[in-house]
Amino acid sequence: MKYKSTRGLNEEVTASQAILNGLAADGGLYIPTQIPRYEITNQRFLNNTYQELAFDIMKPFLEDFSEKELKSCIVQAYDEKFTNELIAPIKKIGSDYYLELFHGPTLAFKDMALSILPYLMTTSLKKQKIKEDVVILTATSGDTGKAAMEGFSDVTHTKIIVFYPKEGVSAIQERQMLTQKGENTFVVGINGNFDEAQTAVKEMFNDKELNQLLANNKLRFSSANSINIGRLVPQIVYYFYAYQQLVLSKEITLGDKINVSVPTGNFGNILAAYYAKKMGLPIETLICASNKNNVLTEFFKTGTYDKNRDFFVTNSPSMDILISSNLERLLATITKGNTQRLNRFMSDLDVQGSYSLEQDEQKELLEFYSGFATESEIETVVKAVFEADKYVIDPHTAVAKKVAEDHQKETNTPLKTVIVSTASPYKFPAVFLGEQVDTDEVEKLHELTGLEIPKSVLELVDLPILHDRVVNVSDMKQSVVSILSL
Ligand SMILES: *Cc1c(COP(=O)(O)O)cnc(C)c1O
């Protein structure tokens, strides 16, 4: 199993090279040359722990890792830093199934992949006998930044620089990042949005002069965003795990089809579900749930991707994105290796901000259902779920719940739908409370719901602020140069 660029560069690399590079040299994203099968009828499937399943699913994707290397990465990643023994438990609430992916150290699903990425990366460094240190350059809409820094904090031979939209994250998200410890972690607020941060970061990856400057200082770039296959592959695991739990609890029978509803921003999490389906997991419909920044809803309904629209800062900020990078990987499947066609889409997106699929290409989108939730719909859903079942969901999860309901109404599907729950409600308490309470939102949420406050949230209050950089988008490159003393 090798990896190649979506954009046609004639070069195949191993998993460890792809993880280290982050992005292919032609600016494309790495995709596996084939998708391995995983038979859910195999003897082990139903008995596997999360860690065992992670090994079975990830092994064929990481062919150049030895068994021992991969096992060691998994054991170090999925340990007590997850506060739930199951790592990714399914909760049956009313007639819904929530896959809770927020029991990691930073309380969002990003921990599922970012707790293992640092180990995959340092193992890759050793395998490739690379003497340079890695500089992880990362754009965040709020959750990746903290999860990546937490993962890479004080990891030898790595430094991490995170850019986040200064006015586009929740108070808790910002505080989590600004209190980050670790000599090798750097956080920079930008006067701009996530898309601008991500675009500037991608430009830096491809900036020859900057890369030369790094090389002169025995450094090289890599990425902790979901453009890195080291993020994507670990995310496939929990879809199989969810299915296993549904079978074990007799909610479904082995072989039954299910739907999954995924709150989507950069199209990383749902792409992992799509890969799980390609591997053989019986998923019928992939429900792509967006917030008011609903560029993907339009794409799946019309075949036209058009980012020329207003950008909204919403109450589900981790999904405030108009350029969903990982869609390029889906396009690679849709265009069936016609990289000329794919390059055309990408340059159209670059130049005019939009591209359109042909009729026959649109057929490939039928595995997806799309929809969106407005801010007030999110608030309504959060309240309704609590009133009905005393279960608290965060605003991103509420988006998935709302669009799953739309799908149910529209299709009357008899299949069970897994709602992917991506963050702890304690990351976004203001949405439940319905108003901006400036004093102790966390306490208030606890009072009203009885939901236990995660330790990492309680500790935040006493941690000192350690970062204070804020720059304009045009100065991001300069700030990298200055942070790294190039
Ligand atoms: C990142 C994030 C999302 C969106 O995930 P993508 O992989 O970017 O589509 C949804 N919810 C939360 C809480 C997130 O942090």
PDBQT file of the ligand as one rigid body, heavy atoms in Angstrom, charges set to zero:
ROOT
HETATM    1  C1  LIG A 501     -13.342  19.772  13.691  1.00  0.00    +0.000 C 
HETATM    2  C2  LIG A 501     -14.702  19.613  14.231  1.00  0.00    +0.000 A 
HETATM    3  C3  LIG A 501     -15.789  19.288  13.404  1.00  0.00    +0.000 A 
HETATM    4  C4  LIG A 501     -15.642  19.141  11.910  1.00  0.00    +0.000 C 
HETATM    5  O1  LIG A 501     -14.853  18.036  11.550  1.00  0.00    +0.000 OA
HETATM    6  P1  LIG A 501     -14.187  17.944  10.100  1.00  0.00    +0.000 P 
HETATM    7  O2  LIG A 501     -13.329  16.751  10.135  1.00  0.00    +0.000 OA
HETATM    8  O3  LIG A 501     -13.394  19.226   9.936  1.00  0.00    +0.000 OA
HETATM    9  O4  LIG A 501     -15.298  17.884   9.133  1.00  0.00    +0.000 OA
HETATM   10  C5  LIG A 501     -17.031  19.095  14.001  1.00  0.00    +0.000 A 
HETATM   11  N1  LIG A 501     -17.207  19.248  15.318  1.00  0.00    +0.000 NA
HETATM   12  C6  LIG A 501     -16.194  19.570  16.139  1.00  0.00    +0.000 A 
HETATM   13  C7  LIG A 501     -16.461  19.731  17.591  1.00  0.00    +0.000 C 
HETATM   14  C8  LIG A 501     -14.901  19.752  15.628  1.00  0.00    +0.000 A 
HETATM   15  O5  LIG A 501     -13.896  20.074  16.466  1.00  0.00    +0.000 OA
ENDROOT
TORSDOF 0
